[in-house]
Amino acid sequence: MGYTKAPESLSSVLGNLLKKRGWERKIKEFQALANWPKIVGPKVAENSKPVRIEGQKLFVRVENSVWKNELVFMQKEIKEKLNQSVEAEVIKDIIFVN
C-alpha cells in the first residue's frame, strides 16, 4: 500500500508560497500603508500621506513643517501601532518630508 499525503488547505499553500517568494513582507507593508488613516486619525491623515516603505523606513509626505514637527513627536507611537496592526515589524523608522 502506498503512502498518500493528506491534502493541504488552500490558505496553507498560499501562505507557504507567499513566504517562499518574499511576498508576505510586501503584503504586510502595503497593509501598514493602508492602515495609516486608522492609526493616526482623520485630522493627521488629512495633512499627511504615507508614500512608500523602503528598507523598513516609512516615508510620509506632510502638508507643512508644523505637521512635520508634530508627527516627529508622535513617531514612536505611530510606528508601534502600525507594526501591531500588521503583527510584524515592517517599519523601524519613519521619515517625514514636506
N, C-alpha and C positions, 0 to 999 in steps of 0.2 A: 504494500500500500504506500503511495507517495505522500509526501508532506505537502499540505496546502496551507498557504499563508492566509491569515484572516484578512478580510478586506479592511482597508483604511478609510476613515471618513474623509470627505472632500475637504473639510476645514483643516484636517491634519496634513493632507497632501499639499494644499495651498500654503499652509504655514511653513512647511519644510521647503517648498520652492522659493518662497519669499526670503527665507533665511539664506539659502544657498546662493541666490542671486544678489543678495545685499539690498534687496528692495524693502525689507522690513523697516530699516532705519529711515529710508527716504519717506515711506508712508507715515511714520511717526513724526518726521519733520513737517510734512505737509499738514498733519493733524494739529501740530503745535501752532503753525501759522493760522490755521482756520479757527483755533481756539482763542486767538488774541482778543477779539472784542468781548468775549465772555469773561476772560481773565481780568482785563484792565477796566472794563466798564464802558458805558456808552460815551461819556464825556472825553475820556482819554482816547478811545477808539476814533472819535471824530477828528482828533488832532494828531493822530499817529497812524502809521501803516507799516506792518512788517513786510519787508521786501524779499528777503531770502535768508537761508541758513547756509553758511559756508564754513566748513571746518569747525562745527559746533559753535559758531558765532552767529547770533541772530542780528541782522541789520534792520533797523527800524527808521523809517523816514518820519521826521516830526515837523509840525507846522512852523515852529519858530524856536528860538533859543530859550524862551521862557519854558516851553513844554519840554525841551531837551533837558534843562536843569531839573525840572520836576521829576521827570522819568528816571534820571540818574539816581535820585534818592530812593526810588521805588524798585530799582533794578534787581536787587537780590530777591525780593518778594515775588516779582513778576517771573523771574527765571525759575524759581522753585515751583510756583503754581503751574507754569507751562509744562515743566518736566513731569509734575504729578499728574497733569491732565492726560498725558500720553503714557504714563507708567514707565518712563525711561529717561535717562539723562541724555537728551539730544542737544541741549543748549548749556554751554558752560559760560558764555559771555554774551552780553547784549551791547551792540554798538548803535548809538543814536546819532543820526545825521540830519541836517536841515536841507 
